[in-house]
Amino acid sequence: MEYVFVYGTLLSQLNHPLNKKMLREGILIGDGFVMGSLYDVGEYPAAIPSQESIILGEVYKIPETFFFELDDYEGYNPYNLNDSLYKRKKTKVYLIDKKDISDKDSLLKNKEKYHKLFCWIYWYNKPINHLKKIQENSYIDYLHNKTNIHKI
């Protein structure tokens, strides 16, 4: 079994079929964050490592064989990194309680107090200079705000 951190379309709240399968074959460990920034690619987010901000997401424990499906979904080919949309890399994830999510500044300032776990994450592997930076630390919050803006 391996750990994976998801931050975008595979979050449990979005009910993606691949997430449902991940829940059947693996275990949702809980909420966490990584050091990074999010960008809007269109129908999904891009994550880039950064020491200035955090990305909220979920940690799963999954069978190693599940990475065949995740790699395919994320456009990751370990034999052709240059053409891969994302690259999969082990990254330090800070595990948090749901109640801590509301104070994102405190998470960044006090990150060393949280339990750490090394998880696989899919980092975006293409240029971001043309992409809009997502100011929210959460893809769910971004989608919620984006939807509310369009309703006005």
C-alpha positions in Angstrom: 0.0 0.0 0.0 1.1 3.5 -0.8 0.0 7.0 0.2 -1.3 9.6 -2.4 -2.3 13.2 -1.9 -5.1 14.5 -4.1 -6.0 18.2 -4.4 -8.2 18.6 -7.5 -10.8 16.7 -9.4 -10.2 13.5 -7.4 -11.2 15.1 -4.1 -14.0 13.1 -2.4 -16.5 16.1 -2.5 -16.4 16.1 -6.3 -17.7 12.5 -6.6 -15.4 11.6 -9.6 -15.8 7.9 -10.5 -12.0 7.3 -10.0 -12.3 8.7 -6.5 -15.2 6.4 -5.8 -13.0 3.5 -6.9 -10.1 4.8 -4.7 -12.5 4.8 -1.8 -13.5 1.2 -2.5 -10.0 -0.1 -3.0 -8.2 2.1 -0.5 -8.6 4.1 2.6 -9.2 7.8 3.1 -6.6 8.7 5.7 -7.8 12.4 6.1 -7.1 16.0 5.3 -3.7 17.5 4.7 -1.7 20.1 2.9 1.5 20.4 0.9 3.7 23.4 0.2 2.6 24.6 -3.2 0.4 26.9 -5.4 -2.6 26.1 -7.6 -3.3 27.3 -11.1 -6.4 27.0 -13.3 -5.9 24.8 -16.3 -9.6 24.8 -17.2 -11.4 21.7 -16.2 -8.8 20.8 -13.5 -6.1 22.5 -11.4 -2.3 22.4 -11.7 -0.1 22.3 -8.6 3.4 23.6 -8.5 5.7 23.3 -5.5 6.2 26.5 -3.6 7.4 27.5 -0.1 5.2 30.6 0.1 1.7 28.9 0.1 -0.2 25.7 0.8 -2.5 23.4 -1.1 -5.3 21.7 0.8 -6.2 18.1 -0.1 -6.8 14.6 1.0 -4.5 11.7 1.7 -5.4 8.1 0.7 -3.8 4.8 1.3 -4.1 2.8 -1.9 -2.8 -0.4 -3.5 0.3 0.1 -5.5 -1.4 -1.3 -8.6 -3.9 1.6 -8.4 -1.2 3.9 -9.8 -1.6 2.4 -13.2 -5.1 4.1 -13.3 -4.0 7.3 -11.6 -0.9 7.7 -13.9 -3.2 7.3 -16.9 -5.7 9.8 -15.5 -3.0 12.4 -14.7 -1.2 12.0 -18.0 1.9 10.7 -16.4 4.3 8.4 -18.2 7.4 7.5 -16.1 9.1 6.5 -19.4 8.5 9.8 -21.1 8.6 12.6 -18.5 9.0 15.4 -21.1 5.6 14.6 -22.6 3.9 13.9 -19.3 1.2 16.4 -18.3 2.0 15.7 -14.6 4.9 14.1 -12.8 4.4 11.9 -9.8 6.8 12.6 -6.9 7.0 11.8 -3.2 6.3 14.9 -1.2 5.9 15.9 2.5 2.3 16.2 3.5 1.1 17.7 6.7 -1.9 15.9 8.2 -4.5 18.1 9.7 -7.9 18.0 11.4 -11.0 19.4 9.5 -11.3 22.1 12.2 -7.8 23.5 11.3 -8.7 24.1 7.6 -10.5 27.4 8.2 -7.3 29.1 9.4 -5.0 28.7 6.4 -2.5 31.3 7.6 -2.0 29.4 10.8 -1.4 26.2 8.9 1.5 27.7 7.0 3.0 29.4 10.1 2.6 26.4 12.4 3.2 23.6 9.9 5.9 21.9 12.0 3.4 21.0 14.7 1.5 18.7 12.4 2.2 15.0 11.7 4.1 14.6 8.5 3.7 11.8 5.9 5.5 11.3 2.6 2.9 10.8 -0.1 2.9 10.6 -3.9 1.5 13.8 -5.5 1.0 14.7 -9.2 2.8 18.0 -9.8 2.0 19.9 -13.0 4.8 19.4 -15.6 4.0 22.1 -18.2 4.6 25.9 -18.2 2.3 27.9 -16.0 3.1 31.5 -17.2 -0.2 31.6 -19.2 -2.3 30.1 -16.4 -4.4 32.0 -13.8 -3.1 31.5 -10.3 -5.8 30.2 -7.9 -5.7 32.5 -4.8 -7.6 30.0 -2.7 -5.6 27.2 -1.1 -8.4 24.8 -1.9 -9.7 23.7 -5.3 -13.1 23.2 -3.7 -13.2 26.8 -2.4 -12.0 28.0 -5.8 -14.9 26.1 -7.6 -17.4 27.4 -5.0 -16.2 31.0 -5.4 -16.1 30.7 -9.2 -19.7 29.4 -9.3 -21.0 32.1 -7.0 -19.3 34.8 -9.1 -21.1 33.5 -12.2 -24.5 33.6 -10.5 -24.3 37.3 -9.8 
